[in-house]
Amino acid sequence: EPGEERRLTLELKTIADVGLVGYPNAGKSTLLSAISRARPKIASYPFTTLTPKVGVVKFPDSFRFTVADIPGLVDGAHDNRGLGHTFLRHIERTNTLVYVLDIAGTEGR
């Protein structure tokens, strides 16, 4: 008697302990590269990061946690603008969100 065959799609729900969230070019990738050994692509144009990049932050007492550089947030993501629903799926896969703000105001926000 033949066995059962089934195709499953599995999705990893947690990608990191901390997710860096902010507008494009707010400095999320730069911050990730400064606090971990991750080397995300850093450029001066929006949407350099299209998929999350994860780094590990290590402390001398062996404590460690993971940080994800989440692609840039745009107004209207909930209406599927920019990376839209893909962006929203990424942020639900972290335990804590850290908002990175561009206080220099170079982007006019």
N, C-alpha and C positions, 0 to 999 in steps of 0.2 A: 504494500500500500504506500503510495507516494506521500511524502511529508508536506507540510504547508510552506508556501513561499510568500514572503511579505516584504514590501519595500517601505522603509521608514526614512523620514527626514528628521534628523535630530539637530537641535539648535542649542549651542552653549549659551546659557543665560547670563552668567556672570563673567565679564571679561576683566574686571579690575576692582580693587577696593575703592579707588577714588577716580572720578571722571572730571577732567578739566573741560569746562563749558564756557563758551563765549562767542562773540562775533568773529567772523574771519579777520585775520591779522591782529588779533588782540594779544598775541604772545604766548599762546598755549604750547606750541611746539618748542619755543625757546625755553619756557619754564620747564617742560619735561626734560629737555636735554641738559638743563642746569642741575636738576635734582637727581638724575639717574644717568645710567650709561646708555640710554636709548639715544638714537641718532635719527630723529624724524627729519623729513625734508623741511627746510626752512627757506622761505622765499618771500618777496615783498608783494605778492599778488594773492587775491582771495582764493580760497578753496585749494590751497596747497595740499592739505590733508583731506583725502577722500575716504579713507578707511581709518578706524582707530589704530593708533600706535601705542604700545604698552611698554612701560619701563618699570624697573624695580628700584625702590628707594630702600637703601640698606643703612642701618645704624650700627655703631660700634658694639652694642650689646646683643647683636644678632637679630634684633627686631627688623622686620622688613614688611613692606606693603607694595602693592602694585598701583600704578597710576596710568590712566589712559588719556591720551590726547584725542578728544572727540572732534570730528569735523565741525566746522564753524556753523553757528546758529544764525539763521536769518529770520527777519520778521515774516510771519506767515508760514512757518514750518508746519504748523498744525493743519494748514490748507495744502500741504504737499509742495510748498515752494522751496527752492534750494534743494537740499538733500531730503527735505520733507520728512516723510514717515520713516525713512531709513535713519535719519538723525534721531528721531524720537525713540526708535528701537534701541539705538546705541546707549542713550542715556539711562534707559531703564535697566541696563545690564551692569550698572555700577552700584556699589553700596552707598557711596557718598558723592555729592556733587560739589565742586569748587568752581565758583564763577570767577573767570579771569577778565578783568576790565582794563580797557585801554584808557588810562587817565590822561594821556598826553593829548587826546582828542585829534590825532592826526588823520583819522578816517571821517571826521565830521559827525561823529555820533555823540 
